[in-house]
């Protein structure tokens, strides 16, 4: 849980003005699901691994850009 909390803090500290809401769900077995404004950004269930913070930040940037052009 500490790692997920740290990850959320990193994302918020950098993108707090760009994200209206985000959801971080932790489940049994170390699941890690990250969504922004209701859109799934990263799923450990799909990849089988916890995201590197650089990978997750790039996914956040991509999501922000996609929401801005929608």
N, C-alpha and C positions, 0 to 999 in steps of 0.2 A: 504494500500500500504506500510506503514511503516513496518509492520510485514513481508511482502514478501521481502522487501529490506534487512531487518535485517537477514532473513533466507538465502538469497543469499550471503550476506557478510560472514556469519558463514561458509557456505559450501566452499566458495572460500578461506577463510583464512586457512582452514584446508586441503583442497584437491587441491589447485591451481596447484601443480606439477603433479597431477594424471589425471586431466580433461583437455582434449583438448578444449572442448567447452561445454557450458550448456545453456539451454534456460528456462526461467521462464516466463510463460504466465499468465497474470492476466486478467480476464474478468468480465463481469457483474455478480452481485450477489455473489461476493467473490470467484469466481473460482480460483483454484490454481493448475496449471499443471507444473510439473518439469521434464525436460528431460536432459539427458547427451549424448552427441555425437549422437543425433537423437533418442535415446531410451527413451521411457516414463519410468520414475522412480516412480513418485507419482502423483495420480490424486484425487483431492478433489471431483470431480464429481463422481468417483467410490466409494470412501469411505464415502463421506458425511461429512467429518470433516477435519479441517486443521491439518497437521501433527505435532506431537511433534518433536522437533528438533532431539532428540535421534533416533526416528523412521526414520526420513529422512536421517540422517547421516548413519545409518545402510544400508538403501537402496542405498545410494551412494557407500558405501564400497562394497556391493554386486555387483553393476553395474560395478565398477572398476575391481573387480576380474573376472567377466564374460567377460569383454572386453579383459582382459589380457590373458585369456585362449582361446579366439575365434580365 
